[in-house]
Amino acid sequence: MTQTTVHPTATKTILRASGLNVYYGESHILRDVDLHIPEGEMICLIGRNGVGKTTFLKTIIGLLSQRSGVIEYQGQELLRQPPHQRARHGIGYVSQGRDIIPRLTVRENLMLGMEALPGGMGRNRRIDPIVYELFPILEQFLNRRGGDLSGGQQQQLAIARALLGKPKLLLLDEPTEGIQPSIILDIERAVQRIIKETGISILLVEQHLHFVRQSDFYYAMQRGGIVSSGPTSQLSDAVIEEFLTV
């Protein structure tokens, strides 16, 4: 039996979705989604494949439009803002497919992340060394083409690229999918350090249980709606069995 718990509101909220409905054509994908993300916390959105998790992230970043409902970011409604403006206002997005540009070098891919900064890449040509501290392999491979990296290395590159835009909210869509266990642990450690040292808020879509349990609060999605939520410390075996495939 599932239950929904309202997230405590003592912490300031960076993003709030209320009554969100999203369609693909006439197919109703997201159904009255209510979810909010406090500042400096990692919130995890879980659910089996095809329930609407990626659709929700794409709606936040502006790649899809809601038919009804509201998304507020730092108290301002996002409805009329295109994706590049949302990025400039501090929303970073790492897609499930990573979207590394294969013919560009690691350095060039990283530089693209700075397009989200005021003035774009032209005024911000220095790569913040924190990304090398988080992902040391990237500094070794700066002149290697992105398409020549392993899947795990590409994922590290995608996260680093998003961080160079100095986001306040980072959306991560299944960052451990198809990645070898050693790099999964590297990514988990990096994400925890990002939260601790920068105060960035993270919305994580994930099915890897060890990573899910590191979040502060979870929402479970089924058929496009939120059907269970609560502190991750109270994530029960029944909920895991119902909503996680691994």
Secondary structure, 3 states (H helix, E strand, C coil): CCCCCCCCCCCCEEEEEEEEEEEECCEEEEEEEEEEEECCCEEEEECCCCCCHHHHHHHHHCCCCCCEEEEEECCEECCCCCHHHHHHCCEEEECCCCCCCCCCEHHHHHHHHHHHCCCCHHHCCCCCCHHHHHCHHHHHCCCCEHHHCCHHHHHHHHHHHHHCCCCCEEEEECCCCCCCHHHHHHHHHHHHHHHHHHCCEEEEECCCHHHHCCCCEEEEEECCEEEEEEEHHHCCHHHHHHHCCC
